[in-house]
Amino acid sequence: MFGLIALIWRIHIKMRMRLDEVQHSIPKSPSANFTYLTNTLTMTISPPTQSIVVTLQDVAKMIDHSLLHPTMTDADVVAGFAIAIAYGVATACVKPYHVRAARQALKGTDVLVCPVIGFPHGNSTTEVKVFEAKQAVADGGQEIDMVINIGKACGGEWDYVADEIRQINEAVIERGAVLKVIFENDFLEDGDIIKLCEICSDIGVAFVKTSTGYGFVKQSNGYYTYAGATVPHLKLMRKCSKPEVQIKAAGGVRTLDDLLHARSLGVTRIGATATEAIMKEAVARGITEQPSVVEFKPMANQFVGGY
């Protein structure tokens, strides 16, 4: 234990904390020393809090409540609709076979229906994706989240990628809906993300989106990892997209602090399963329908993925 205390102490000194303050403040017992130094180090390396002006509706209308896990039963999805309605979120994000149920459940509310297509891997042919998009809108979809052909993007076949996005966007817009284009950033290089932002800006899609929430990347040891939305990628996507193209963060935005930080970066929508926890935290922290200044703890540069 004393070896660990010594290590933390050396790190503490390197962080340029004032030695005289440490000497006068440290408790006498070894266990108290360990607790003090650990807490001090945490405070030293934690990013400073930031603030943003929001209302409760601002928070709610940033959320696409995700009902996409493959194991969700119809009963689970119905319960999810109730959460979406209770908190007045932007959309309920559903699998294609739940679009009609979503339309019926959300009728008379301002919560929109958001089906996914080509989900989660984007491997369907363009023709199938176009058909799926048309059917999703016909069934009641108002915002369509599509997954690009990731393999084509990784291979640099940008004409194919652009043509597919263009065909789906046209099909969706002609029927009165809007399109969100999912990149699945975990599989892509920064240059790929920049190119996709440029393509989507030129085509005029409504949103570009970081991830599906299910883009697990196999590592050399056989394990799978997933980052989802990250701060550097959110900044990159905002920078490289036209101002009228909105940014959606999905995968890793699980808390009110995460949402507020994403908003401060120019993100206008998040995908989340933690909707209820986020909204309850907003109320607990005094966010109301009147604009107020709210402090938040910034996210780490990389999240641990998942909704």
C-alpha positions in Angstrom: 0.0 0.0 0.0 2.8 2.4 0.9 4.4 1.8 -2.6 1.1 2.8 -4.2 0.9 5.9 -2.0 4.4 6.8 -3.1 3.6 6.4 -6.7 0.5 8.6 -6.5 2.5 11.2 -4.5 5.1 11.4 -7.3 2.4 11.8 -9.9 0.9 14.4 -7.7 4.1 16.4 -7.6 4.5 16.3 -11.3 1.1 17.8 -11.7 2.6 20.9 -10.1 0.4 21.0 -7.1 1.7 23.2 -4.4 3.8 21.1 -2.1 3.3 23.3 0.9 -0.5 22.9 0.6 -0.2 19.2 0.4 2.1 19.0 3.5 -0.3 21.0 5.6 -3.5 19.2 4.4 -2.6 15.5 4.3 -4.1 13.5 7.2 -1.7 11.5 9.4 -2.8 7.9 8.9 -1.7 5.8 5.8 -5.3 5.0 4.8 -6.3 8.6 5.0 -3.2 9.6 3.0 -4.2 7.2 0.3 -7.8 8.6 0.1 -6.6 12.2 0.1 -4.0 11.7 -2.6 -6.4 9.7 -4.8 -9.1 12.4 -4.5 -6.6 15.2 -5.2 -5.2 13.4 -8.2 -8.7 12.9 -9.6 -9.5 16.5 -9.2 -6.2 17.5 -10.8 -6.7 15.5 -14.0 -10.5 15.9 -14.4 -11.5 18.5 -17.0 -13.0 21.7 -15.7 -16.8 22.0 -15.7 -18.4 24.0 -18.5 -21.8 25.6 -18.8 -24.6 25.9 -21.4 -28.0 27.6 -21.5 -30.9 25.0 -22.0 -34.5 24.3 -21.3 -36.1 21.0 -20.4 -37.6 20.8 -23.9 -34.1 21.5 -25.4 -32.9 18.4 -23.7 -35.9 16.2 -24.6 -35.9 17.2 -28.3 -32.2 16.2 -28.6 -33.1 12.6 -27.9 -34.0 9.8 -30.3 -35.2 7.1 -27.9 -33.6 3.9 -29.2 -35.7 0.8 -29.3 -33.3 -1.2 -31.5 -31.7 -3.9 -29.4 -32.2 -7.3 -31.2 -33.6 -8.9 -28.1 -36.4 -6.4 -27.5 -39.8 -7.9 -27.4 -43.0 -6.2 -28.6 -43.8 -5.5 -24.9 -40.4 -3.9 -24.4 -41.0 -1.7 -27.4 -44.5 -0.7 -26.2 -42.9 0.3 -22.9 -40.4 2.3 -24.8 -43.1 4.2 -26.6 -44.5 5.2 -23.2 -41.2 6.6 -22.2 -40.8 8.5 -25.4 -44.3 10.1 -24.9 -43.8 10.8 -21.2 -40.7 12.8 -21.8 -41.6 14.3 -25.2 -38.4 13.3 -27.0 -37.7 14.0 -30.6 -38.4 10.5 -32.0 -38.8 6.9 -31.1 -36.1 5.0 -33.2 -37.5 1.6 -34.2 -36.8 -1.4 -36.4 -38.7 -1.6 -39.6 -41.3 -4.1 -38.4 -42.3 -1.8 -35.5 -43.0 1.3 -37.7 -46.7 0.8 -37.9 -47.0 0.1 -34.2 -45.0 3.3 -33.5 -47.2 5.4 -35.7 -50.3 4.2 -33.9 -48.7 4.6 -30.4 -47.3 8.0 -31.1 -50.4 9.4 -32.9 -51.5 12.7 -31.4 -48.1 13.4 -29.9 -45.2 15.5 -31.1 -42.8 12.5 -30.9 -41.9 11.4 -34.4 -41.3 7.9 -35.8 -37.7 7.1 -36.8 -37.2 3.8 -38.6 -33.7 2.4 -39.4 -32.8 0.8 -42.7 -29.9 -1.3 -43.8 -29.3 -1.7 -40.0 -26.9 -2.3 -38.4 -24.2 -3.2 -41.0 -25.4 -1.5 -44.2 -24.8 -4.6 -46.3 -28.0 -4.6 -48.3 -28.0 -3.7 -52.0 -28.9 -0.1 -52.9 -32.1 -1.4 -54.5 -33.1 -3.1 -51.2 -32.3 0.0 -49.1 -34.3 2.2 -51.4 -37.3 -0.2 -51.2 -36.9 -0.4 -47.4 -36.8 3.4 -47.1 -39.9 3.8 -49.2 -41.8 1.2 -47.2 -40.7 2.7 -43.9 -42.0 6.1 -44.9 -45.3 4.6 -46.3 -45.7 2.8 -42.9 -45.4 6.1 -41.0 -41.7 6.8 -40.8 -40.8 10.6 -40.6 -37.0 10.5 -40.1 -35.1 7.6 -41.6 -31.7 6.5 -40.2 -29.7 4.5 -42.9 -26.4 2.8 -42.7 -23.9 3.4 -45.5 -22.2 0.5 -47.3 -19.2 0.5 -44.9 -17.1 -1.9 -47.0 -17.4 0.4 -50.0 -16.4 3.4 -47.9 -13.4 1.6 -46.5 -12.4 0.6 -50.1 -12.7 4.2 -51.2 -15.5 3.5 -53.7 -17.0 6.9 -53.2 -19.1 7.0 -56.4 -21.0 3.9 -55.2 -21.4 5.4 -51.6 -22.6 8.7 -52.9 -25.0 7.3 -55.4 -26.6 5.1 -52.8 -27.0 7.9 -50.4 -28.4 10.1 -53.1 -31.0 7.6 -54.2 -32.2 6.9 -50.7 -32.3 10.6 -49.8 -34.4 11.4 -52.9 -36.8 8.5 -52.1 -37.2 9.8 -48.6 -37.6 13.5 -49.4 -40.2 12.8 -52.2 -42.4 11.1 -49.6 -42.1 13.9 -47.0 -39.5 12.5 -44.6 -35.8 13.3 -43.9 -32.7 11.2 -43.9 -30.0 10.6 -41.4 -26.8 8.9 -42.7 -25.0 6.6 -40.3 -21.2 6.3 -40.9 -20.1 3.8 -38.2 -17.0 5.7 -37.3 -15.3 2.9 -35.5 -14.5 1.3 -38.8 -13.3 4.5 -40.5 -10.3 6.7 -40.8 -10.6 10.4 -40.3 -10.2 10.9 -44.0 -13.2 8.7 -44.7 -15.3 10.6 -42.2 -14.3 13.9 -43.8 -15.2 12.5 -47.3 -18.6 11.3 -46.1 -19.4 14.6 -44.5 -18.6 16.3 -47.9 -20.7 13.8 -49.8 -23.7 14.2 -47.5 -23.3 18.0 -47.5 -23.3 18.0 -51.3 -26.4 15.7 -51.5 -28.2 17.7 -48.8 -29.1 15.1 -46.2 -30.7 16.3 -43.0 -28.2 14.6 -40.6 -24.9 12.8 -40.4 -24.7 10.3 -37.6 -21.6 8.8 -35.9 -22.7 5.2 -35.3 -25.3 2.5 -35.0 -24.5 1.6 -31.4 -23.6 -1.9 -32.6 -20.4 -1.5 -34.6 -18.2 -3.8 -32.6 -14.6 -4.0 -34.0 -12.8 -7.3 -33.6 -9.3 -7.0 -32.1 -6.2 -9.1 -32.6 -6.9 -10.9 -29.3 -10.3 -12.0 -30.5 -12.2 -9.5 -28.2 -14.6 -6.9 -29.6 -14.4 -3.2 -28.7 -16.6 -0.2 -29.5 -16.1 3.5 -29.0 -19.2 4.9 -30.7 -19.4 8.7 -30.7 -16.2 10.4 -29.6 -15.4 14.0 -29.0 -12.8 14.3 -31.8 -15.2 12.7 -34.3 -18.0 15.0 -33.3 -15.8 18.0 -33.7 -14.6 16.7 -37.1 -18.1 16.0 -38.4 -19.4 19.4 -37.3 -16.3 21.1 -38.9 -16.6 19.2 -42.2 -20.3 19.3 -42.8 -22.3 22.3 -44.1 -24.0 24.3 -41.4 -27.5 23.1 -42.5 -26.5 19.4 -42.0 -27.2 18.4 -38.4 -25.0 16.0 -36.4 -26.3 13.0 -34.5 -24.2 11.3 -31.8 -25.0 7.7 -31.1 -23.1 5.2 -29.0 -21.8 6.3 -25.6 -24.0 9.3 -24.8 -25.6 8.0 -21.7 -25.8 10.9 -19.2 -27.1 14.4 -19.0 -23.5 15.7 -18.9 -22.7 13.8 -22.0 -25.8 15.2 -23.8 -25.0 18.8 -22.7 -21.3 18.5 -23.8 -22.4 17.1 -27.2 -24.8 20.0 -27.6 -22.0 22.4 -26.8 -20.0 20.8 -29.7 -22.8 21.5 -32.2 -24.6 18.2 -31.9 -28.4 18.5 -32.2 -29.5 14.9 -31.7 -28.4 11.9 -29.8 -29.4 8.3 -29.9 -30.0 6.9 -26.4 -31.6 4.1 -24.3 -30.9 6.0 -21.1 -33.6 8.6 -21.9 -35.4 8.2 -18.6 -32.3 8.6 -16.5 -31.2 11.6 -18.6 -34.5 13.4 -18.2 -34.8 12.6 -14.5 -31.3 14.0 -13.9 -32.3 17.2 -15.9 -35.3 17.8 -13.6 -33.2 17.0 -10.5 -30.6 19.6 -11.5 -33.2 22.3 -11.8 -33.7 22.4 -15.6 -37.1 23.8 -16.4 -39.0 25.2 -19.4 -37.3 28.5 -18.7 -33.8 28.9 -20.1 -31.2 28.5 -17.5 -27.4 28.1 -17.2 -26.5 24.5 -16.4 -23.0 23.3 -15.6 -21.8 20.0 -17.0 -18.7 17.8 -16.8 -17.1 17.3 -20.2 -16.9 13.9 -21.6 -13.6 12.1 -22.1 -12.2 12.3 -25.6 -13.3 8.7 -26.2 -16.4 7.1 -24.9 -17.0 3.5 -24.1 -19.5 2.6 -26.8 -23.1 1.3 -26.8 -26.4 3.1 -26.3 
